[in-house]
Amino acid sequence: MNLGRLLISAGVVLIAIGALVLLLNKANLPLGRLPGDIVYRGKNTTFYFPWVTCLILSLLGTLLLWFFNRRP
């Protein structure tokens, strides 16, 4: 596969992921605001770490890579 096809494929994948995130936001399941994500609000600062969202995205990425790298 040459570089041009790889870049076009990556662009299509990014567009699909963006559309999926928009659909999930409309379905009241916003990524990054799931139960279990850590939020600390101080007087002048806010610390936010979406660890549940990171776990879910990591699991989905692992499953996708496993599925596409299987040998027939």
ZANU-321577 format. One record per atom (N, C-alpha, C, O): residue in one letter; atom name; z, x, y. Coordinates in pm, 1 decimal. Layout:
N
<node resn="A" name="CA" zz="Z" xx="X" yy="Y"/>
...
END
This chain:
72
<node resn="M" name="N" zz="0.0" xx="85.7" yy="-116.7"/>
<node resn="M" name="CA" zz="0.0" xx="0.0" yy="0.0"/>
<node resn="M" name="C" zz="0.0" xx="90.5" yy="123.3"/>
<node resn="M" name="O" zz="80.1" xx="183.5" yy="132.8"/>
<node resn="N" name="N" zz="-88.5" xx="63.2" yy="215.8"/>
<node resn="N" name="CA" zz="-92.0" xx="148.1" yy="335.0"/>
<node resn="N" name="C" zz="7.4" xx="98.2" yy="440.2"/>
<node resn="N" name="O" zz="67.4" xx="-8.4" yy="425.8"/>
<node resn="L" name="N" zz="23.0" xx="177.3" yy="545.3"/>
<node resn="L" name="CA" zz="124.7" xx="150.2" yy="647.2"/>
<node resn="L" name="C" zz="99.2" xx="18.5" yy="719.9"/>
<node resn="L" name="O" zz="194.2" xx="-53.1" yy="751.6"/>
<node resn="G" name="N" zz="-25.3" xx="-14.5" yy="746.6"/>
<node resn="G" name="CA" zz="-56.9" xx="-138.5" yy="817.2"/>
<node resn="G" name="C" zz="-11.5" xx="-261.7" yy="741.0"/>
<node resn="G" name="O" zz="48.3" xx="-352.6" yy="798.5"/>
<node resn="R" name="N" zz="-39.6" xx="-264.3" yy="613.0"/>
<node resn="R" name="CA" zz="3.1" xx="-378.6" yy="531.6"/>
<node resn="R" name="C" zz="154.7" xx="-387.0" yy="521.7"/>
<node resn="R" name="O" zz="211.8" xx="-496.1" yy="520.6"/>
<node resn="L" name="N" zz="219.3" xx="-271.4" yy="514.5"/>
<node resn="L" name="CA" zz="364.7" xx="-269.3" yy="507.6"/>
<node resn="L" name="C" zz="426.1" xx="-326.7" yy="636.1"/>
<node resn="L" name="O" zz="520.9" xx="-405.0" yy="629.9"/>
<node resn="L" name="N" zz="373.1" xx="-288.5" yy="750.3"/>
<node resn="L" name="CA" zz="424.2" xx="-339.9" yy="877.4"/>
<node resn="L" name="C" zz="399.8" xx="-489.3" yy="893.1"/>
<node resn="L" name="O" zz="486.2" xx="-561.3" yy="942.9"/>
<node resn="I" name="N" zz="284.5" xx="-535.7" yy="851.6"/>
<node resn="I" name="CA" zz="255.2" xx="-679.2" yy="857.9"/>
<node resn="I" name="C" zz="348.9" xx="-755.5" yy="764.6"/>
<node resn="I" name="O" zz="400.3" xx="-861.0" yy="801.7"/>
<node resn="S" name="N" zz="371.4" xx="-703.9" yy="645.7"/>
<node resn="S" name="CA" zz="462.7" xx="-768.8" yy="551.3"/>
<node resn="S" name="C" zz="604.4" xx="-773.6" yy="606.7"/>
<node resn="S" name="O" zz="672.7" xx="-875.2" yy="594.2"/>
<node resn="A" name="N" zz="648.6" xx="-664.4" yy="667.6"/>
<node resn="A" name="CA" zz="782.4" xx="-661.5" yy="726.3"/>
<node resn="A" name="C" zz="793.6" xx="-762.8" yy="839.9"/>
<node resn="A" name="O" zz="897.0" xx="-828.0" yy="854.0"/>
<node resn="G" name="N" zz="689.9" xx="-776.6" yy="920.1"/>
<node resn="G" name="CA" zz="690.1" xx="-875.0" yy="1028.2"/>
<node resn="G" name="C" zz="698.9" xx="-1017.2" yy="976.2"/>
<node resn="G" name="O" zz="772.3" xx="-1099.1" yy="1031.4"/>
<node resn="V" name="N" zz="625.0" xx="-1047.3" yy="871.1"/>
<node resn="V" name="CA" zz="629.2" xx="-1180.9" yy="812.3"/>
<node resn="V" name="C" zz="767.7" xx="-1210.6" yy="755.8"/>
<node resn="V" name="O" zz="818.1" xx="-1322.0" yy="770.0"/>
<node resn="V" name="N" zz="828.7" xx="-1112.0" yy="692.2"/>
<node resn="V" name="CA" zz="963.6" xx="-1130.4" yy="637.7"/>
<node resn="V" name="C" zz="1063.5" xx="-1154.8" yy="750.0"/>
<node resn="V" name="O" zz="1149.7" xx="-1241.8" yy="737.5"/>
<node resn="L" name="N" zz="1053.6" xx="-1079.7" yy="859.3"/>
<node resn="L" name="CA" zz="1144.8" xx="-1099.4" yy="972.0"/>
<node resn="L" name="C" zz="1127.3" xx="-1236.9" yy="1036.4"/>
<node resn="L" name="O" zz="1225.7" xx="-1299.2" yy="1076.3"/>
<node resn="I" name="N" zz="1004.9" xx="-1284.3" yy="1047.0"/>
<node resn="I" name="CA" zz="980.1" xx="-1418.3" yy="1101.0"/>
<node resn="I" name="C" zz="1041.8" xx="-1523.7" yy="1010.2"/>
<node resn="I" name="O" zz="1101.5" xx="-1619.8" yy="1058.9"/>
<node resn="A" name="N" zz="1028.2" xx="-1507.1" yy="879.1"/>
<node resn="A" name="CA" zz="1086.2" xx="-1602.5" yy="784.5"/>
<node resn="A" name="C" zz="1238.6" xx="-1602.6" yy="793.1"/>
<node resn="A" name="O" zz="1300.4" xx="-1708.9" yy="787.7"/>
<node resn="I" name="N" zz="1299.5" xx="-1485.8" yy="806.4"/>
<node resn="I" name="CA" zz="1445.0" xx="-1478.6" yy="818.7"/>
<node resn="I" name="C" zz="1490.3" xx="-1544.8" yy="947.9"/>
<node resn="I" name="O" zz="1590.3" xx="-1616.5" yy="948.6"/>
<node resn="G" name="N" zz="1418.3" xx="-1521.9" yy="1057.3"/>
<node resn="G" name="CA" zz="1451.8" xx="-1585.5" yy="1184.5"/>
<node resn="G" name="C" zz="1442.5" xx="-1736.7" yy="1176.7"/>
<node resn="G" name="O" zz="1528.9" xx="-1806.9" yy="1229.2"/>
<node resn="A" name="N" zz="1338.5" xx="-1787.9" yy="1111.5"/>
<node resn="A" name="CA" zz="1324.9" xx="-1932.7" yy="1095.5"/>
<node resn="A" name="C" zz="1438.3" xx="-1989.0" yy="1010.2"/>
<node resn="A" name="O" zz="1489.7" xx="-2097.2" yy="1038.5"/>
<node resn="L" name="N" zz="1477.0" xx="-1916.1" yy="906.4"/>
<node resn="L" name="CA" zz="1586.9" xx="-1960.3" yy="821.1"/>
<node resn="L" name="C" zz="1718.3" xx="-1966.1" yy="898.2"/>
<node resn="L" name="O" zz="1795.8" xx="-2060.3" yy="881.3"/>
<node resn="V" name="N" zz="1743.8" xx="-1866.8" yy="982.4"/>
<node resn="V" name="CA" zz="1866.8" xx="-1867.0" yy="1062.8"/>
<node resn="V" name="C" zz="1866.7" xx="-1985.0" yy="1159.9"/>
<node resn="V" name="O" zz="1969.9" xx="-2049.3" yy="1178.9"/>
<node resn="L" name="N" zz="1753.1" xx="-2013.8" yy="1220.7"/>
<node resn="L" name="CA" zz="1744.4" xx="-2128.9" yy="1311.5"/>
<node resn="L" name="C" zz="1770.4" xx="-2260.2" yy="1237.3"/>
<node resn="L" name="O" zz="1839.0" xx="-2348.3" yy="1288.9"/>
<node resn="L" name="N" zz="1716.0" xx="-2272.9" yy="1117.4"/>
<node resn="L" name="CA" zz="1738.7" xx="-2395.0" yy="1038.7"/>
<node resn="L" name="C" zz="1884.5" xx="-2408.5" yy="997.5"/>
<node resn="L" name="O" zz="1939.2" xx="-2518.8" yy="998.0"/>
<node resn="L" name="N" zz="1947.9" xx="-2297.0" yy="961.7"/>
<node resn="L" name="CA" zz="2088.9" xx="-2301.9" yy="924.3"/>
<node resn="L" name="C" zz="2176.9" xx="-2338.8" yy="1042.8"/>
<node resn="L" name="O" zz="2277.1" xx="-2408.4" yy="1026.4"/>
<node resn="N" name="N" zz="2140.2" xx="-2292.6" yy="1162.5"/>
<node resn="N" name="CA" zz="2216.4" xx="-2329.8" yy="1281.4"/>
<node resn="N" name="C" zz="2205.0" xx="-2479.1" yy="1309.4"/>
<node resn="N" name="O" zz="2302.5" xx="-2541.9" yy="1350.6"/>
<node resn="K" name="N" zz="2087.6" xx="-2536.3" yy="1287.5"/>
<node resn="K" name="CA" zz="2070.3" xx="-2680.3" yy="1309.0"/>
<node resn="K" name="C" zz="2141.9" xx="-2762.3" yy="1202.2"/>
<node resn="K" name="O" zz="2175.0" xx="-2878.6" yy="1225.2"/>
<node resn="A" name="N" zz="2166.0" xx="-2702.6" yy="1085.5"/>
<node resn="A" name="CA" zz="2235.5" xx="-2771.2" yy="976.4"/>
<node resn="A" name="C" zz="2386.9" xx="-2751.9" yy="985.6"/>
<node resn="A" name="O" zz="2458.9" xx="-2779.4" yy="889.6"/>
<node resn="N" name="N" zz="2435.2" xx="-2704.9" yy="1100.6"/>
<node resn="N" name="CA" zz="2578.2" xx="-2681.8" yy="1124.3"/>
<node resn="N" name="C" zz="2638.1" xx="-2580.0" yy="1028.0"/>
<node resn="N" name="O" zz="2754.7" xx="-2592.2" yy="990.4"/>
<node resn="L" name="N" zz="2561.2" xx="-2480.9" yy="988.0"/>
<node resn="L" name="CA" zz="2611.0" xx="-2368.7" yy="909.4"/>
<node resn="L" name="C" zz="2566.8" xx="-2240.0" yy="978.0"/>
<node resn="L" name="O" zz="2479.2" xx="-2169.1" yy="928.5"/>
<node resn="P" name="N" zz="2628.1" xx="-2210.6" yy="1092.1"/>
<node resn="P" name="CA" zz="2583.6" xx="-2092.8" yy="1166.3"/>
<node resn="P" name="C" zz="2631.8" xx="-1964.5" yy="1099.4"/>
<node resn="P" name="O" zz="2751.1" xx="-1947.4" yy="1074.1"/>
<node resn="L" name="N" zz="2538.6" xx="-1875.5" yy="1071.3"/>
<node resn="L" name="CA" zz="2576.8" xx="-1745.6" yy="1016.8"/>
<node resn="L" name="C" zz="2653.0" xx="-1668.9" yy="1123.3"/>
<node resn="L" name="O" zz="2614.1" xx="-1669.3" yy="1240.1"/>
<node resn="G" name="N" zz="2759.2" xx="-1604.3" yy="1085.0"/>
<node resn="G" name="CA" zz="2841.2" xx="-1530.1" yy="1178.2"/>
<node resn="G" name="C" zz="2962.8" xx="-1607.7" yy="1224.5"/>
<node resn="G" name="O" zz="3048.1" xx="-1552.5" yy="1294.1"/>
<node resn="R" name="N" zz="2972.5" xx="-1732.0" yy="1188.3"/>
<node resn="R" name="CA" zz="3087.9" xx="-1814.4" yy="1225.1"/>
<node resn="R" name="C" zz="3141.7" xx="-1889.2" yy="1102.9"/>
<node resn="R" name="O" zz="3184.7" xx="-2004.0" yy="1113.6"/>
<node resn="L" name="N" zz="3138.8" xx="-1824.1" yy="988.8"/>
<node resn="L" name="CA" zz="3184.3" xx="-1886.8" yy="865.8"/>
<node resn="L" name="C" zz="3336.3" xx="-1877.3" yy="852.9"/>
<node resn="L" name="O" zz="3398.3" xx="-1789.1" yy="912.2"/>
<node resn="P" name="N" zz="3395.8" xx="-1967.3" yy="776.1"/>
<node resn="P" name="CA" zz="3540.4" xx="-1956.0" yy="751.9"/>
<node resn="P" name="C" zz="3572.3" xx="-1823.8" yy="683.4"/>
<node resn="P" name="O" zz="3504.8" xx="-1784.9" yy="588.1"/>
<node resn="G" name="N" zz="3673.6" xx="-1755.9" yy="731.2"/>
<node resn="G" name="CA" zz="3711.5" xx="-1627.0" yy="675.6"/>
<node resn="G" name="C" zz="3668.8" xx="-1510.7" yy="762.3"/>
<node resn="G" name="O" zz="3716.7" xx="-1399.0" yy="743.1"/>
<node resn="D" name="N" zz="3579.3" xx="-1534.2" yy="857.9"/>
<node resn="D" name="CA" zz="3542.3" xx="-1428.6" yy="950.7"/>
<node resn="D" name="C" zz="3659.9" xx="-1401.3" yy="1043.5"/>
<node resn="D" name="O" zz="3730.8" xx="-1493.8" yy="1083.3"/>
<node resn="I" name="N" zz="3680.6" xx="-1276.0" yy="1077.5"/>
<node resn="I" name="CA" zz="3798.1" xx="-1234.9" yy="1154.3"/>
<node resn="I" name="C" zz="3767.4" xx="-1243.0" yy="1303.9"/>
<node resn="I" name="O" zz="3669.7" xx="-1185.3" yy="1351.7"/>
<node resn="V" name="N" zz="3852.5" xx="-1315.8" yy="1376.9"/>
<node resn="V" name="CA" zz="3841.7" xx="-1324.4" yy="1522.2"/>
<node resn="V" name="C" zz="3979.6" xx="-1299.7" yy="1581.0"/>
<node resn="V" name="O" zz="4076.2" xx="-1367.2" yy="1545.7"/>
<node resn="Y" name="N" zz="3988.1" xx="-1202.2" yy="1671.2"/>
<node resn="Y" name="CA" zz="4112.6" xx="-1176.0" yy="1743.3"/>
<node resn="Y" name="C" zz="4084.1" xx="-1186.2" yy="1891.4"/>
<node resn="Y" name="O" zz="3998.1" xx="-1115.5" yy="1943.9"/>
<node resn="R" name="N" zz="4155.9" xx="-1273.7" yy="1958.5"/>
<node resn="R" name="CA" zz="4138.8" xx="-1290.7" yy="2102.6"/>
<node resn="R" name="C" zz="4266.6" xx="-1247.2" yy="2172.8"/>
<node resn="R" name="O" zz="4371.9" xx="-1308.9" yy="2157.0"/>
<node resn="G" name="N" zz="4255.7" xx="-1141.0" yy="2249.9"/>
<node resn="G" name="CA" zz="4367.8" xx="-1093.9" yy="2331.0"/>
<node resn="G" name="C" zz="4353.3" xx="-1147.5" yy="2472.2"/>
<node resn="G" name="O" zz="4272.2" xx="-1236.6" yy="2497.9"/>
<node resn="K" name="N" zz="4431.5" xx="-1093.3" yy="2562.6"/>
<node resn="K" name="CA" zz="4423.0" xx="-1137.4" yy="2701.5"/>
<node resn="K" name="C" zz="4289.1" xx="-1099.5" yy="2764.3"/>
<node resn="K" name="O" zz="4224.8" xx="-1182.0" yy="2829.3"/>
<node resn="N" name="N" zz="4247.8" xx="-975.7" yy="2744.9"/>
<node resn="N" name="CA" zz="4125.3" xx="-927.8" yy="2808.8"/>
<node resn="N" name="C" zz="4016.0" xx="-887.6" yy="2710.8"/>
<node resn="N" name="O" zz="3907.8" xx="-846.0" yy="2752.2"/>
<node resn="T" name="N" zz="4043.1" xx="-899.5" yy="2581.6"/>
<node resn="T" name="CA" zz="3945.6" xx="-855.0" yy="2483.1"/>
<node resn="T" name="C" zz="3929.3" xx="-958.6" yy="2371.3"/>
<node resn="T" name="O" zz="4017.0" xx="-1041.3" yy="2346.5"/>
<node resn="T" name="N" zz="3817.3" xx="-950.6" yy="2307.3"/>
<node resn="T" name="CA" zz="3791.7" xx="-1031.4" yy="2188.1"/>
<node resn="T" name="C" zz="3730.9" xx="-939.3" yy="2083.3"/>
<node resn="T" name="O" zz="3633.0" xx="-869.7" yy="2110.3"/>
<node resn="F" name="N" zz="3788.9" xx="-939.0" yy="1964.0"/>
<node resn="F" name="CA" zz="3737.7" xx="-861.1" yy="1852.4"/>
<node resn="F" name="C" zz="3690.6" xx="-958.8" yy="1746.5"/>
<node resn="F" name="O" zz="3764.7" xx="-1048.3" yy="1705.9"/>
<node resn="Y" name="N" zz="3567.7" xx="-941.5" yy="1702.2"/>
<node resn="Y" name="CA" zz="3509.3" xx="-1031.9" yy="1604.7"/>
<node resn="Y" name="C" zz="3443.2" xx="-949.7" yy="1495.6"/>
<node resn="Y" name="O" zz="3359.6" xx="-863.9" yy="1523.9"/>
<node resn="F" name="N" zz="3480.9" xx="-975.9" yy="1369.8"/>
<node resn="F" name="CA" zz="3418.9" xx="-909.3" yy="1256.3"/>
<node resn="F" name="C" zz="3383.2" xx="-1013.5" yy="1150.4"/>
<node resn="F" name="O" zz="3472.3" xx="-1068.3" yy="1085.5"/>
<node resn="P" name="N" zz="3254.4" xx="-1041.2" yy="1132.2"/>
<node resn="P" name="CA" zz="3211.1" xx="-1144.3" yy="1037.3"/>
<node resn="P" name="C" zz="3202.7" xx="-1091.9" yy="894.0"/>
<node resn="P" name="O" zz="3092.6" xx="-1076.6" yy="841.1"/>
<node resn="W" name="N" zz="3315.7" xx="-1064.4" yy="830.8"/>
<node resn="W" name="CA" zz="3311.5" xx="-1000.9" yy="699.0"/>
<node resn="W" name="C" zz="3263.8" xx="-1095.6" yy="589.4"/>
<node resn="W" name="O" zz="3200.9" xx="-1049.6" yy="494.1"/>
<node resn="V" name="N" zz="3290.5" xx="-1224.3" yy="598.5"/>
<node resn="V" name="CA" zz="3239.8" xx="-1319.1" yy="498.1"/>
<node resn="V" name="C" zz="3088.1" xx="-1331.0" yy="509.2"/>
<node resn="V" name="O" zz="3017.9" xx="-1335.6" yy="408.2"/>
<node resn="T" name="N" zz="3038.2" xx="-1335.9" yy="631.9"/>
<node resn="T" name="CA" zz="2893.8" xx="-1339.6" yy="652.8"/>
<node resn="T" name="C" zz="2829.1" xx="-1212.9" yy="597.8"/>
<node resn="T" name="O" zz="2722.8" xx="-1219.7" yy="536.2"/>
<node resn="C" name="N" zz="2892.1" xx="-1097.6" yy="619.2"/>
<node resn="C" name="CA" zz="2838.9" xx="-971.5" yy="565.8"/>
<node resn="C" name="C" zz="2834.8" xx="-973.4" yy="413.2"/>
<node resn="C" name="O" zz="2738.0" xx="-926.8" yy="353.2"/>
<node resn="L" name="N" zz="2939.1" xx="-1026.8" yy="350.3"/>
<node resn="L" name="CA" zz="2941.0" xx="-1034.1" yy="204.3"/>
<node resn="L" name="C" zz="2830.3" xx="-1123.9" yy="150.3"/>
<node resn="L" name="O" zz="2764.0" xx="-1089.6" yy="52.4"/>
<node resn="I" name="N" zz="2810.5" xx="-1238.0" yy="213.8"/>
<node resn="I" name="CA" zz="2706.8" xx="-1331.5" yy="168.6"/>
<node resn="I" name="C" zz="2568.4" xx="-1271.0" yy="186.0"/>
<node resn="I" name="O" zz="2485.3" xx="-1279.8" yy="95.7"/>
<node resn="L" name="N" zz="2542.4" xx="-1209.2" yy="301.9"/>
<node resn="L" name="CA" zz="2411.3" xx="-1148.4" yy="323.9"/>
<node resn="L" name="C" zz="2388.0" xx="-1030.3" yy="230.1"/>
<node resn="L" name="O" zz="2275.4" xx="-1008.9" yy="185.2"/>
<node resn="S" name="N" zz="2490.9" xx="-954.5" yy="200.4"/>
<node resn="S" name="CA" zz="2478.0" xx="-843.7" yy="106.5"/>
<node resn="S" name="C" zz="2446.3" xx="-894.9" yy="-33.9"/>
<node resn="S" name="O" zz="2362.7" xx="-837.8" yy="-104.0"/>
<node resn="L" name="N" zz="2512.5" xx="-1001.2" yy="-74.0"/>
<node resn="L" name="CA" zz="2485.3" xx="-1059.7" yy="-205.2"/>
<node resn="L" name="C" zz="2342.3" xx="-1112.2" yy="-213.7"/>
<node resn="L" name="O" zz="2273.7" xx="-1089.3" yy="-313.3"/>
<node resn="L" name="N" zz="2297.2" xx="-1182.1" yy="-110.3"/>
<node resn="L" name="CA" zz="2160.0" xx="-1233.1" yy="-109.8"/>
<node resn="L" name="C" zz="2058.0" xx="-1119.8" yy="-112.0"/>
<node resn="L" name="O" zz="1957.9" xx="-1127.4" yy="-183.2"/>
<node resn="G" name="N" zz="2083.4" xx="-1014.8" yy="-34.1"/>
<node resn="G" name="CA" zz="1993.0" xx="-900.1" yy="-34.0"/>
<node resn="G" name="C" zz="1988.0" xx="-830.9" yy="-168.9"/>
<node resn="G" name="O" zz="1880.9" xx="-791.1" yy="-214.8"/>
<node resn="T" name="N" zz="2103.0" xx="-816.3" yy="-232.4"/>
<node resn="T" name="CA" zz="2108.3" xx="-754.0" yy="-364.4"/>
<node resn="T" name="C" zz="2031.5" xx="-836.5" yy="-467.2"/>
<node resn="T" name="O" zz="1957.0" xx="-781.9" yy="-548.6"/>
<node resn="L" name="N" zz="2050.3" xx="-967.6" yy="-462.9"/>
<node resn="L" name="CA" zz="1978.6" xx="-1053.7" yy="-557.5"/>
<node resn="L" name="C" zz="1828.3" xx="-1050.4" yy="-534.3"/>
<node resn="L" name="O" zz="1751.2" xx="-1048.9" yy="-630.2"/>
<node resn="L" name="N" zz="1785.5" xx="-1049.1" yy="-409.2"/>
<node resn="L" name="CA" zz="1641.9" xx="-1042.2" yy="-380.3"/>
<node resn="L" name="C" zz="1582.7" xx="-910.4" yy="-427.1"/>
<node resn="L" name="O" zz="1475.9" xx="-908.7" yy="-488.3"/>
<node resn="L" name="N" zz="1651.0" xx="-799.5" yy="-399.1"/>
<node resn="L" name="CA" zz="1599.8" xx="-670.5" yy="-444.6"/>
<node resn="L" name="C" zz="1597.3" xx="-660.6" yy="-595.8"/>
<node resn="L" name="O" zz="1503.4" xx="-605.0" yy="-652.8"/>
<node resn="W" name="N" zz="1698.9" xx="-713.5" yy="-661.1"/>
<node resn="W" name="CA" zz="1700.6" xx="-712.3" yy="-807.3"/>
<node resn="W" name="C" zz="1584.2" xx="-794.2" yy="-862.9"/>
<node resn="W" name="O" zz="1519.1" xx="-753.5" yy="-959.2"/>
<node resn="F" name="N" zz="1558.7" xx="-909.7" yy="-801.7"/>
<node resn="F" name="CA" zz="1452.0" xx="-997.0" yy="-849.7"/>
<node resn="F" name="C" zz="1314.8" xx="-932.2" yy="-833.2"/>
<node resn="F" name="O" zz="1231.4" xx="-940.2" yy="-923.4"/>
<node resn="F" name="N" zz="1290.5" xx="-867.8" yy="-718.0"/>
<node resn="F" name="CA" zz="1159.2" xx="-809.6" yy="-693.3"/>
<node resn="F" name="C" zz="1139.8" xx="-675.0" yy="-761.9"/>
<node resn="F" name="O" zz="1025.9" xx="-630.8" yy="-777.4"/>
<node resn="N" name="N" zz="1245.8" xx="-609.5" yy="-802.9"/>
<node resn="N" name="CA" zz="1232.3" xx="-479.3" yy="-869.6"/>
<node resn="N" name="C" zz="1236.2" xx="-488.1" yy="-1021.0"/>
<node resn="N" name="O" zz="1230.8" xx="-385.7" yy="-1089.0"/>
<node resn="R" name="N" zz="1245.5" xx="-608.4" yy="-1074.6"/>
<node resn="R" name="CA" zz="1243.4" xx="-622.1" yy="-1221.0"/>
<node resn="R" name="C" zz="1108.2" xx="-580.3" yy="-1274.8"/>
<node resn="R" name="O" zz="1005.0" xx="-604.0" yy="-1212.0"/>
<node resn="R" name="N" zz="1109.5" xx="-519.7" yy="-1388.2"/>
<node resn="R" name="CA" zz="984.6" xx="-481.4" yy="-1454.6"/>
<node resn="R" name="C" zz="948.2" xx="-589.5" yy="-1556.4"/>
<node resn="R" name="O" zz="1034.3" xx="-634.0" yy="-1632.3"/>
<node resn="P" name="N" zz="822.1" xx="-632.0" yy="-1558.9"/>
<node resn="P" name="CA" zz="782.5" xx="-736.6" yy="-1656.0"/>
<node resn="P" name="C" zz="779.8" xx="-686.3" yy="-1798.6"/>
<node resn="P" name="O" zz="748.6" xx="-762.3" yy="-1890.3"/>
END
